[in-house]
Amino acid sequence: MDVRVRAVTAGTANSIERTAANSVFWELPRNADNSEACCEDPAFDKQLWIQRVLMEWGICGYTAFVHGSGDLTSPTAAATTFFAPPSYLPGSAEMPSGSVSADAVLLSTVYVAPAFNGLYLEHQLIDTVLTETSRRGAKAVEAYGWVGAGEPTAPLMSGEILLASGFHVVQQHPHIPRYRKENAGTRSVFARFAEADHDAVNQARPLRTVLGGAKPRKVGVR
């Protein structure tokens, strides 16, 4: 079995994990009563969000493709994650452990197809996000994790996964604490991408717009 991580780009935005493609929990603002926003076509709204963030900010997601095992004759989008400054992820605004720090990028969650649980795809994708945000000047990455019994109703990562990836709790909460990982310092034990490998993961090339090519922007307050 082979696992390859690739950036979500304008040309590959349709090739993401199925649940990720249909979830807009993080990408749309909450309703006035704090309920999740409803939309007629979440997959369409998700694609609009991806294209907007790519144009304005740069790479905002990665997908882990798995192939070479059992019936997988072609690469399958097994897991996808998205990340961006919190202003691009307004669904996080009402999280009970407080808002993301102004100097941090928000890692929303990692969507993993059930058939691929246990492959540590979450750790690989998180480490790739840490590499990318560090290269782009972000001081830290923050995320919300789920702790305790039961399953969350929102798309949240396990707090244990975040701790294993080098995050620490910055705001306690009984079920949804907020975690933070400074980009400076040692990489986690799941690191697997050197500089050249990360360039390949990003499939680095200028993003062409009507105004010409664009470079990934430094992370900061919009």
Secondary structure, DSSP 8 states (H G I E B T S, - for coil): -EEEEEE--TTTTTSS-HHHHT--TTTS---TTS-----S-HHHHHHHHHHHHHHHT---EEEEEEESSTT--S-EEEEEEEEE-GGG-GGGTT-TT----TTEEEEEEEEE-GGGTTS-HHHHHHHHHHHHHHHTT-SEEEEEEE-SSS--SS--EEHHHHHHTT-EEEE--SS--EEEEESSS---TT----HHHHHHHHT-----BTTB-------S--
